[in-house]
């Protein structure tokens, strides 16, 4: 199985492909460090061309680990780079939030 799966890449223009590949690979390394046992990173690109020459991008990303699946589906914007950053930052935030260990608050089942 491939570590990075990209769908909808054919909707991007040829001048947007290098930026998309660069950012996906960059964030894959970051997510791999956060989530030590990542199986797959799936990224789905979707483009909307509703207002003249401007294109709206929606990006969904999913980090699949053996125990959990982390998904970001909230990133939509007119700029491809900004949309990708929003998507991957949300994914990183979810991973940190779910996997954090709270050592500051005493647990009721631990007697000290």
C-alpha positions, 0 to 999 in steps of 0.5 A, a space after each residue: 500500500 502506498 503511504 500517500 494516496 492523492 485523488 482529484 489531482 487531475 482537476 488541478 492545472 499543470 502550474 499548480 501540480 508542483 506546489 500541491 506535491 511539495 506541500 503534500 510531501 512536506 506535511 506527510 513528513 510532519 504528520 509522520 513525526 506526530 503519528 509514529 505509526 502512520 499507514 496512509 495519508 489520503 488527500 482528495 482535491 476538489 475544484 469549483 469554478 463558479 465565479 468567472 476565472 476564480 476557482 474554489 478549492 476544497 481539500 479533504 485529508 485523512 491520516 490512517 493509523 492502525 488504531 484511529 483515522 484522523 480526517 480533515 474536511 473543513 478546508 475550502 478557499 480560493 487559494 490552493 496553498 492557503 487551503 492546503 495549509 488549513 487542511 493539514 494544520 487542522 489534521 495536525 491539531 486533531 492528532 495532537 488533541 487526541 493523542 495528548 497525555 494530560 499529566 497535570 491533572 491528578 487521576 482519581 484512580 491513582 493514590 499518591 
